[in-house]
Amino acid sequence: MRWKVGIGEGYFRVVVEERLDRRISPIEGGWGPVGLVGIGPAMSLQTCGETISFRSMQGTSAFVLAGGKSSRMGTDKAFLKWNGQSLLQRALALGASVAEEVFIAGDPARFSPYGRVVGDIFPEHGPLGAIHAALRATGKEWNLMLAVDMPLVESGLLSFLFEVARQSDAVVTVPRLAGGWQPLCAVYRPAFADQAEQALGAGRNKVDALFSQVQVRAVEEEELRQAGFQEALFRNLNTPEEFRRAGEEAGQETRKRE
């Protein structure tokens, strides 16, 4: 089964080319990322020239962390264009490709036109505040947190992290590379919200500082490499130069595959 997806005003409009196996529900005036519920188990989506494979897993949510101030970029990173679509649109598409439901973790006033939004309970506390709010809002056991400024991430990597998480009792399933933990491309169970809330109440905002307080399943660099995923996928882009250089490199890689 194949889907063609047009992205406008932040919503996915889904045109079905073949018979639906399950019903897709509309939301808030359009077909949206959170409407792609239970559409698996394995399909593909085509958007802006890019094909994303669907492998939706039961008991999963994805949250796109879009609340950063983007001070070094000089403009809101969520709306920077990458391969013809914004980073926010691309991240929502990736989330929809692997999870039963997708949300934006950020300012509802800014992001509500683009999907279902979860606002911070502890405002101005960075990614930990967003993760905490997401986990308080979720009704799912496994919750992917994905930073909006990681355009090199692939749906296969996110599916892999969900698979690893589901095979473990860990509260957090998180990649660990030579550069350290990758908490903004990781899977969390709701129990992590308790530790996050205590830390936020005490003015402590560092996510990975809490990993020693819960059971963690570290996905090491060698394990990722053996599964076919390189460290470069986790690159986040903070400046115009980093964004330009990453775009050029991604374009070169695309041409090599054609």
Rosetta blueprint (number, residue, H / E / L):
1 M L
2 R E
3 W E
4 K E
5 V E
6 G E
7 I E
8 G E
9 E L
10 G L
11 Y E
12 F E
13 R E
14 V E
15 V E
16 V E
17 E L
18 E L
19 R L
20 L L
21 D L
22 R L
23 R L
24 I L
25 S L
26 P L
27 I E
28 E L
29 G L
30 G E
31 W L
32 G L
33 P H
34 V H
35 G H
36 L L
37 V L
38 G L
39 I L
40 G L
41 P L
42 A L
43 M E
44 S E
45 L E
46 Q E
47 T E
48 C L
49 G L
50 E E
51 T E
52 I E
53 S E
54 F E
55 R L
56 S L
57 M E
58 Q E
59 G E
60 T E
61 S E
62 A E
63 F E
64 V E
65 L E
66 A L
67 G L
68 G L
69 K L
70 S L
71 S L
72 R L
73 M L
74 G L
75 T L
76 D L
77 K H
78 A H
79 F H
80 L L
81 K E
82 W E
83 N L
84 G L
85 Q E
86 S E
87 L H
88 L H
89 Q H
90 R H
91 A H
92 L H
93 A H
94 L H
95 G H
96 A H
97 S H
98 V H
99 A E
100 E E
101 E E
102 V E
103 F E
104 I E
105 A E
106 G L
107 D L
108 P H
109 A H
110 R H
111 F H
112 S H
113 P H
114 Y H
115 G L
116 R L
117 V E
118 V E
119 G L
120 D L
121 I L
122 F L
123 P L
124 E L
125 H L
126 G H
127 P H
128 L H
129 G H
130 A H
131 I H
132 H H
133 A H
134 A H
135 L H
136 R H
137 A H
138 T L
139 G L
140 K L
141 E L
142 W E
143 N E
144 L E
145 M E
146 L E
147 A E
148 V L
149 D L
150 M L
151 P L
152 L L
153 V L
154 E L
155 S H
156 G H
157 L H
158 L H
159 S H
160 F H
161 L H
162 F H
163 E H
164 V H
165 A H
166 R H
167 Q L
168 S L
169 D L
170 A L
171 V L
172 V E
173 T E
174 V E
175 P E
176 R E
177 L E
178 A L
179 G L
180 G E
181 W E
182 Q L
183 P L
184 L L
185 C E
186 A E
187 V E
188 Y E
189 R L
190 P L
191 A L
192 F H
193 A H
194 D H
195 Q H
196 A H
197 E H
198 Q H
199 A H
200 L H
201 G H
202 A L
203 G L
204 R L
205 N L
206 K L
207 V L
208 D H
209 A H
210 L H
211 F H
212 S H
213 Q H
214 V L
215 Q L
216 V E
217 R E
218 A E
219 V E
220 E E
221 E H
222 E H
223 E H
224 L H
225 R H
226 Q H
227 A L
228 G L
229 F L
230 Q L
231 E H
232 A H
233 L H
234 F H
235 R L
236 N L
237 L L
238 N L
239 T L
240 P H
241 E H
242 E H
243 F H
244 R H
245 R H
246 A H
247 G H
248 E H
249 E H
250 A H
251 G H
252 Q H
253 E H
254 T H
255 R H
256 K H
257 R H
258 E L
